[in-house]
Amino acid sequence: MGVPLLVMETGNRNGPPILFIHGMSQSHLSWEPQFNSELAQKYRLVAFDMRGHGGSGKPWDERDYAGSQIWGGDVAAVIDGLGLKDVTIVAWSFGGFVAVSYVRHYGTQNVRAINLSGTLGGLIEFPRKPSKDYDKILEGSKMRGSLDLRANIEGYRAMPNSFTAQPMAAKDRETAFVTGLMNPSYVRRAMRKLPLQNYDMVDKINVPVLITVGTTDLEWPDDIADQLASELPDGRISTYDNKGHFPSLEDAGRFNRELDELVRSSRK
């Protein structure tokens, strides 16, 4: 049985399509700074809520979240359902793993370019350095996957603290918190079934890849991101000084300009 996916669209229907994939426990609302920008004048902007998130279906069976084919297949369903051609994929955080899952199973024939933001998509291996801040991230993730509802709530309330270098605006923080609660703990536990190692895919991503990384991102060090960019067939990096895990929100103006340039310079 298929899982219904909530898909949102705006912008110029005749323009080149851009497909946005949000991060874990978030939704299409993560891309409001892009949807409500000048990008909508030139491009067809599409975002969807991943299975188990936001307004999309949330099946109970953990098998509905297991394996890269399932996640890549949802991306393909959106692309095929809307008839998107020569699409640019923009993926944030966990969405990077989903984007790579799509490329693993469907290739890059219909992909114009990829923007990985706050994610390396499992494309490179590196040792994690001990850190109290990173330990807090792991503890928060454990709380959000707990069977204890009170722990879930507190975990999601603290989650936005790890997104940005500076405190989020009250509206954005509230959106992140409430949207997080729409991602049930059983879904988070089942999502651990998605393989997170994609080292074998580096040479297969033969389209331009822009890696957007903040220097204070606690999850993805900018030096490792720079290394990955050098290993990709057509990779480049854009480093945001004093920004964290959420560059598309923290400096939306710059992010949107660089995305515009990526699409324009990547014509096949």
Secondary structure, 3 states (H helix, E strand, C coil): CCCCCCEEEEECCCCCEEEEECCCCCCHHHHHHHHCCCHHHHCEEEEECCCCCCCCCCCCCHHHHCCHHHHHHHHHHHHHHHCCCCEEEEEECCHHHHHHHHHHHHCCCCEEEEEEECCCCCCCCCCCCCCHHHHHHHHHHHHHCCCCHHHHHHHHHHHHHHCCCCCCCHHHHHHHHHHHHCCCHHHHHHHHHCCCCCHHHHHHCCCCEEEEEECCCCCCCHHHHHHHHHHCCCEEEEEECCCCCCHHHHCHHHHHHHHHHHHHCCCC
